[in-house]
Amino acid sequence: MKNVEVCLTPDLVKTYGVENKIVVVVDILRATSVMTTALAHGIQSITPVASVEECQCLKDSGYLAAAERDGKTVDGFDFGNSPFTYMDKSLAGKKLAVTTTNGTLAITRSVEAEEVVVGSFLNISSVANYLINQPHDVMILCAGWKGRVNLEDTLFAGALIELLGNAFDSENDSAIAAVALYRMAKDDMMGFLKNSSHAKRLKGLSIIKDIDFCLQRDVYDIIPVLKDGELVIREKTYAEL
């Protein structure tokens, strides 16, 4: 049977290994929620990079560019890390370069995987259905916060595993813990997260509406995947239409 495991922070990736696995990268507040939203609203592709310097180079070559550190837009960049920014129809068809505090780092550490998928509550059922129909083991990689575990990404991991049901097995303690945590929180995730470090951080920046939005389930029916260094929407096969 296929196996699913949870890596609670990118700093632990080397202890798991990503080869021959589908890695689902999740950064609920807010990078992967933003990436899902941007692609759903017509952004052609997203190039995730680890550093501000790399993002600046892509900006200089004509990309739209978004850079975030500690929840704030980096000086010199027009775009930050709010999903509402990318609902602008004028951005459709454009290429976007992105660097964030945690999410893009997690993606860049997953590039040796069989496939890298971007997950969020906004597209969780689409991701689950896709994984069920693939032959590979899965690692859910939580972006966390600067190498530390965070609650919101762990909740997503638990929710995704619950949706995977009997299609996957797991002997991974992090996966067991994530499911248990999600079952505790699922009836009021906003209330559960109100005292979490990242929620407090975003509230301090007056970004409550971002938190509310990012906790919504199944707003979009898309699966962002990494292809040749760019995140794009995975095209459905004929059998899936």
C-alpha positions in Angstrom: 0.0 0.0 0.0 1.1 3.6 -0.6 2.5 5.5 2.3 1.8 9.1 3.5 4.1 10.9 5.9 4.3 14.4 7.3 7.4 16.4 7.6 6.7 19.2 10.0 9.4 21.7 8.9 11.7 22.0 5.9 14.7 21.6 8.2 13.7 17.9 8.6 13.5 17.1 4.9 16.9 15.5 4.8 15.8 13.0 7.4 12.9 11.8 5.2 14.2 12.1 1.6 11.9 13.1 -1.2 13.0 10.8 -4.0 10.2 8.8 -5.7 7.6 10.6 -3.6 5.0 13.2 -4.4 5.7 16.1 -2.1 2.7 18.3 -1.1 4.1 21.6 0.0 1.8 23.6 2.3 2.1 27.1 3.8 -1.4 28.0 4.8 -0.6 31.5 6.1 0.0 32.4 3.4 2.3 31.3 0.5 0.6 28.2 -0.9 -2.8 29.8 -0.4 -1.6 32.8 -2.4 -0.1 30.6 -5.2 -3.3 28.6 -5.5 -5.3 31.8 -5.7 -3.0 33.5 -8.2 -3.1 30.6 -10.6 -6.9 30.2 -10.2 -7.3 33.8 -11.2 -5.2 33.5 -14.4 -1.5 34.0 -13.5 0.3 32.0 -16.2 3.1 30.6 -14.0 4.8 31.2 -10.6 8.5 30.9 -10.2 9.3 30.2 -6.5 12.8 31.3 -5.4 14.5 31.2 -2.0 16.1 34.6 -1.9 15.1 38.2 -2.4 18.1 38.6 -4.7 16.9 35.9 -7.0 13.4 37.4 -7.1 14.9 40.9 -7.9 16.8 39.4 -10.8 13.5 37.9 -12.2 11.8 41.3 -11.7 14.6 43.0 -13.6 14.0 40.6 -16.5 10.3 41.4 -16.7 8.5 39.2 -14.3 5.9 40.5 -11.9 7.6 40.0 -8.5 6.4 39.4 -5.0 8.7 39.3 -2.0 7.6 38.8 1.6 9.6 38.6 4.8 8.1 38.3 8.3 4.6 38.9 6.9 5.5 42.2 5.2 6.2 43.2 1.6 9.9 43.7 1.0 10.8 47.3 0.0 11.1 47.7 -3.7 8.5 45.1 -4.6 4.9 45.9 -5.6 3.5 42.6 -4.5 3.5 40.8 -1.1 1.8 37.7 0.2 -1.9 38.4 0.4 -4.3 36.3 -1.7 -6.5 39.3 -2.5 -3.7 41.0 -4.4 -3.9 38.3 -7.1 -7.6 38.5 -7.8 -7.0 41.5 -10.2 -8.0 40.5 -13.7 -5.2 42.7 -15.2 -2.6 40.2 -13.9 -4.0 37.3 -15.9 -1.5 35.8 -18.3 1.5 37.3 -16.5 4.5 35.4 -15.1 5.1 35.9 -11.4 8.3 35.4 -9.4 7.8 34.9 -5.6 9.9 34.6 -2.5 8.5 34.2 1.0 9.8 33.6 4.4 8.9 29.9 4.5 6.8 28.6 1.6 9.2 29.1 -1.3 12.1 27.6 0.8 10.0 24.5 1.3 9.4 24.2 -2.5 13.1 24.7 -3.4 14.0 21.9 -0.9 11.6 19.5 -2.7 12.8 19.7 -6.2 14.3 16.2 -6.3 10.8 14.7 -5.6 8.9 12.7 -8.2 6.5 15.6 -8.3 5.9 18.8 -6.2 2.3 19.8 -5.6 1.1 22.9 -3.9 -1.6 22.3 -1.3 -3.9 24.6 0.7 -7.4 24.4 2.2 -8.5 26.3 -0.8 -7.9 23.3 -3.1 -7.6 20.4 -0.6 -10.2 18.0 -2.1 -8.7 18.4 -5.6 -5.2 17.6 -4.2 -6.6 14.6 -2.2 -8.4 13.1 -5.2 -5.3 13.5 -7.4 -3.0 11.8 -4.8 -5.4 8.9 -4.4 -5.1 8.2 -8.1 -1.3 8.3 -8.3 1.0 5.3 -7.7 3.5 7.1 -5.5 4.1 7.6 -1.8 3.3 11.1 -0.5 5.2 13.4 1.9 3.2 16.4 3.1 5.9 19.1 3.8 4.8 21.8 6.2 6.6 25.1 5.6 6.4 26.0 9.3 8.0 29.2 10.5 11.7 29.7 10.1 12.5 26.0 10.8 9.9 25.6 13.5 6.6 23.7 13.6 3.4 25.7 13.2 -0.2 24.8 13.9 -1.9 25.8 10.6 0.2 23.7 8.3 0.0 20.7 10.7 -3.8 21.1 10.7 -3.8 21.0 6.9 -1.7 17.8 6.9 -4.2 16.1 9.2 -7.1 17.2 7.1 -5.5 16.0 3.9 -4.7 12.6 5.4 -8.2 12.2 6.6 -9.4 12.8 3.0 -7.0 10.2 1.7 -8.8 7.6 3.8 -7.9 4.0 3.2 -5.9 4.7 0.0 -2.8 5.3 2.1 -1.1 3.8 5.2 1.1 5.6 7.6 3.4 4.6 10.4 4.7 8.2 10.7 4.2 9.7 14.2 4.0 13.2 12.7 1.1 12.1 10.5 -0.7 10.5 13.4 -0.2 13.7 15.5 -1.5 15.9 12.6 -4.7 13.9 12.2 -5.3 14.0 16.0 -4.8 17.7 16.0 -7.0 18.3 13.1 -9.8 16.3 14.6 -9.6 18.5 17.7 -9.7 21.7 15.7 -11.8 21.0 12.6 -15.1 22.4 14.0 -13.6 25.8 14.7 -10.2 26.2 13.1 -10.1 29.9 13.4 -10.8 29.7 17.2 -8.2 27.0 17.5 -5.6 29.1 15.8 -6.3 32.4 17.5 -3.4 32.0 19.9 -1.0 30.5 17.3 2.2 32.4 16.7 1.6 33.1 13.0 -2.1 34.1 13.5 -1.0 36.6 16.1 1.8 37.9 13.8 -0.7 38.5 11.0 -3.3 40.0 13.3 -0.6 42.4 14.4 -0.3 43.4 10.7 -4.1 43.8 10.4 -4.4 40.9 8.0 -7.4 39.1 9.7 -9.3 38.8 6.4 -6.3 36.8 4.9 -6.5 34.3 7.7 -10.3 33.8 7.2 -9.9 33.4 3.5 -7.0 30.9 3.7 -9.0 28.6 6.0 -11.8 28.2 3.5 -12.1 24.7 1.9 -12.4 23.9 -1.8 -12.7 27.4 -3.2 -10.7 26.3 -6.2 -10.6 23.1 -8.3 -7.0 23.3 -9.4 -3.7 21.5 -8.7 -0.6 23.6 -8.9 2.5 21.5 -9.8 6.1 22.4 -10.3 7.2 22.0 -13.9 10.7 23.1 -15.0 11.0 25.4 -12.0 7.6 27.0 -12.5 4.3 26.4 -10.7 1.5 25.9 -13.2 -2.0 24.4 -13.1 -1.9 20.7 -13.8 -3.9 19.9 -16.9 -6.6 17.2 -16.5 -6.3 14.1 -18.6 -9.1 13.1 -21.0 -10.2 10.4 -18.5 -10.6 13.0 -15.8 -12.8 15.4 -17.8 
